[in-house]
Amino acid sequence: MRAGASFDFVIVGGGVAGLRAAIGLAPAGRVLVLTKAEPAESNTGYAQGGIAAAIGDDDSPALHEADTIRAGDGLCDPEAVRVCVTEGPRYVRELVEWGARFDCAADGRPSLGREAAHSVRRVLHAGDATGREIGRVLWERVSALGAVETIDHALAAEIVVEDGRAAGVRYFDRGGALQDVRVAATLLATGGAGQVFRDTTNPAVATGDGIALAFHAGARVADLEFVQFHPTALSKPGAPRFLISEALRGEGARLVNQSGEPFMTRYHPDGDLAPRDVVARSIVRESERTGGAVFLTLAHLDAAFVRGRFPTIAAMLKDLGLDLAVDRIPVGPAAHYMMGGVDTDVCGRTSIAGLYAAGEVACTGLHGANRLASNSLLEGLVFGARAAAAMQEPPRAAPMKEDRVMADGSWLMANSKSDPPSAMATIRELMWNCAGLFRDQNGLEHAVATLDSASEASYPRSADGARARNLPCGGQRAVADTTAATSRSATIYTGGFTSSTVRGNKDTEGYNKSFASLTPTPPTPATIDAE
Ligand SMILES: Cc1cc2nc3c(=O)[nH]c(=O)nc-3n(C[C@H](O)[C@H](O)[C@H](O)COP(=O)(O)OP(=O)(O)OC[C@H]3O[C@@H](n4cnc5c(N)ncnc54)[C@H](O)[C@@H]3O)c2cc1C
């Protein structure tokens, strides 16, 4: 940052949401964008499958809305869904006008992919590196805007709150020095929290910082118990948990067990294209039943088509000695997407005036209990743009939604006596085992108690300290919300967090309903528990 530079707006995060917001804000004042690593290092840059938008002849926003709510298990916020699916096509067309090169059909129109739980082909894609293409276009546009300055390797460590209003951000610069930036409006666009779990598809930057920052500033957070585990991350010892996109199954890839038998129709009538949470648990159960690994196979499809349609995945696998078109690819679930986050209205306003959130860090209620595939890039575009518009208005806090109740104090906090986890790896292991795909009350209480101790860390004095603090906080909130949902109580909660919310009985009913529908049909002897 130039000495003496002053800004009107600060955006923490340079993924799809932060960049789209920067473009919207540029005509209104000077904008600072902070990213904590290299500019392109974000969940956005890794998005493979595509971006959903109701632009096909056989599609409509109403159909997209219905699919989103069905996937969200009825727990979506109807207004957030309507806004996203109705305004989405406009923002996607805008991207195309700005130069986004999506794959096209012979007639020159975008070719639309099919993904799980979408009732029609609706997903625009750029090969299997759609996020990289969207990021390229947005970064090019932002770089050309004189009003926007970006600083990379800048780690936001605190929201500055004065007189109950967000007044800016405190961050560590590349040299490790603390800097303050004072602005009229602050946007959190920090992305997801996959790194809170041992196994994740998310890059190293996705440690849930925005949730922790907002939470420590006193903002409401919500729905953190809803974590999406992608069913098909590569599961090869020693290899990274590289995502094998759902688009492969959309194009006909099959899940098979170690004997080569397709098994998904025994768990759900939609088979390989069942909702993600169903497929993820089914893979684990099938693996337990057979005692062996689960694989994706595309060997029955045309090899040239497979390699041409999924070049990035094919190249990654080739480096690991696997041929996508021929070999069976070992896969298993990994933490992928955080449905919950900083509680916002449909304009990105949080419960603190002057503080906004958009993208994966925010919880608009769009995804309910389970995100419909390829809705999150769309969410970043739509709500990034909407937050930018709201940030130009006089600041006001978002009211509490009607179906939410405050939760404060807890016997769990009182019973928090465990030693703090010594390192991030310990926390990830704990979250994976106690708050992952399968959860029960004892495990969750153990996790909450352990994480309570960990989060007692004092104010961070260094960038490493800030990273270490945010990880326990993001994990802790997820565990706490999960505990509340599974225990059928809005009041069982980790203590000391007077700013958090839960959605009382509605969460609990929906949560259990989504699991109850997971019982596989015979002849499979295994069952998926209704937790
Ligand atoms: C492997 C993978 C594949 C995916 N595929 C798809 C797909 O096909 N379709 C789809 O719709 N979605 C997909 N998703 C999800 C989607 O990519 C994300 O939800 C979306 O890109 C999030 O965008 P964002 O702008 O909210 O955050 P991100 O793109 O994650 O950006 C976060 C930014 O915040 C910055 N940041 C974080 N913390 C701090 C801090 N403390 N200080 C400063 N900066 C900070 C980071 O440096 C980064 O710039 C995928 C995700 C992954 C991981």
The ligand as a MOL file (V3000), in Angstrom:
LIG
                    3D

  0  0  0     0  0            999 V3000
M  V30 BEGIN CTAB
M  V30 COUNTS 53 58 0 0 0
M  V30 BEGIN ATOM
M  V30 1 C -11.5370 -28.2490 -5.7020 0
M  V30 2 C -12.7740 -27.3990 -5.7160 0
M  V30 3 C -13.6570 -27.4890 -6.7810 0
M  V30 4 C -14.8170 -26.7100 -6.8110 0
M  V30 5 N -15.6390 -26.7730 -7.9080 0
M  V30 6 C -16.7050 -25.9390 -7.9600 0
M  V30 7 C -17.5240 -25.8860 -9.1350 0
M  V30 8 O -17.2650 -26.5940 -10.1210 0
M  V30 9 N -18.5740 -25.0340 -9.1480 0
M  V30 10 C -18.8890 -24.2310 -8.0800 0
M  V30 11 O -19.8680 -23.4790 -8.1510 0
M  V30 12 N -18.1170 -24.2470 -6.9650 0
M  V30 13 C -17.0470 -25.0690 -6.8880 0
M  V30 14 N -16.2690 -25.0640 -5.7720 0
M  V30 15 C -16.5910 -24.1230 -4.6800 0
M  V30 16 C -16.1970 -22.7090 -5.1080 0
M  V30 17 O -14.9550 -22.7620 -5.7780 0
M  V30 18 C -16.0860 -21.7780 -3.9150 0
M  V30 19 O -17.2080 -21.8830 -3.0860 0
M  V30 20 C -15.9810 -20.3440 -4.3830 0
M  V30 21 O -14.9910 -20.2120 -5.3610 0
M  V30 22 C -15.6690 -19.4480 -3.2030 0
M  V30 23 O -15.3810 -18.1760 -3.6950 0
M  V30 24 P -15.0930 -16.9980 -2.6740 0
M  V30 25 O -14.8790 -15.7760 -3.4690 0
M  V30 26 O -16.1540 -16.9690 -1.6310 0
M  V30 27 O -13.7530 -17.4430 -1.9050 0
M  V30 28 P -12.3440 -17.9500 -2.4610 0
M  V30 29 O -12.3590 -18.1250 -3.9140 0
M  V30 30 O -11.9380 -19.1140 -1.6400 0
M  V30 31 O -11.3740 -16.7520 -2.1180 0
M  V30 32 C -10.9890 -16.4980 -0.7780 0
M  V30 33 C -10.0010 -15.3590 -0.7480 0
M  V30 34 O -9.8950 -14.8830 0.5870 0
M  V30 35 C -8.5250 -14.6870 0.8950 0
M  V30 36 N -8.3890 -14.7840 2.3530 0
M  V30 37 C -8.8320 -15.7670 3.1720 0
M  V30 38 N -8.5480 -15.4710 4.4460 0
M  V30 39 C -7.8940 -14.2740 4.4330 0
M  V30 40 C -7.3190 -13.4510 5.4300 0
M  V30 41 N -7.3480 -13.7590 6.7290 0
M  V30 42 N -6.7190 -12.2980 5.0480 0
M  V30 43 C -6.6650 -11.9410 3.7340 0
M  V30 44 N -7.1920 -12.6860 2.7480 0
M  V30 45 C -7.7980 -13.8400 3.1030 0
M  V30 46 C -7.7950 -15.7480 0.1190 0
M  V30 47 O -6.4380 -15.4000 -0.0310 0
M  V30 48 C -8.5960 -15.7140 -1.1820 0
M  V30 49 O -8.1200 -14.6800 -2.0020 0
M  V30 50 C -15.1060 -25.8380 -5.7210 0
M  V30 51 C -14.2240 -25.7530 -4.6480 0
M  V30 52 C -13.0620 -26.5170 -4.6360 0
M  V30 53 C -12.1200 -26.4060 -3.4790 0
M  V30 END ATOM
M  V30 BEGIN BOND
M  V30 1 1 1 2
M  V30 2 1 2 3
M  V30 3 2 2 52
M  V30 4 2 3 4
M  V30 5 1 4 5
M  V30 6 1 4 50
M  V30 7 2 5 6
M  V30 8 1 6 7
M  V30 9 1 6 13
M  V30 10 2 7 8
M  V30 11 1 7 9
M  V30 12 1 9 10
M  V30 13 2 10 11
M  V30 14 1 10 12
M  V30 15 2 12 13
M  V30 16 1 13 14
M  V30 17 1 14 15
M  V30 18 1 14 50
M  V30 19 1 15 16
M  V30 20 1 16 17
M  V30 21 1 16 18
M  V30 22 1 18 19
M  V30 23 1 18 20
M  V30 24 1 20 21
M  V30 25 1 20 22
M  V30 26 1 22 23
M  V30 27 1 23 24
M  V30 28 2 24 25
M  V30 29 1 24 26
M  V30 30 1 24 27
M  V30 31 1 27 28
M  V30 32 2 28 29
M  V30 33 1 28 30
M  V30 34 1 28 31
M  V30 35 1 31 32
M  V30 36 1 32 33
M  V30 37 1 33 34
M  V30 38 1 33 48
M  V30 39 1 34 35
M  V30 40 1 35 36
M  V30 41 1 35 46
M  V30 42 1 36 37
M  V30 43 1 36 45
M  V30 44 2 37 38
M  V30 45 1 38 39
M  V30 46 1 39 40
M  V30 47 2 39 45
M  V30 48 1 40 41
M  V30 49 2 40 42
M  V30 50 1 42 43
M  V30 51 2 43 44
M  V30 52 1 44 45
M  V30 53 1 46 47
M  V30 54 1 46 48
M  V30 55 1 48 49
M  V30 56 2 50 51
M  V30 57 1 51 52
M  V30 58 1 52 53
M  V30 END BOND
M  V30 END CTAB
M  END
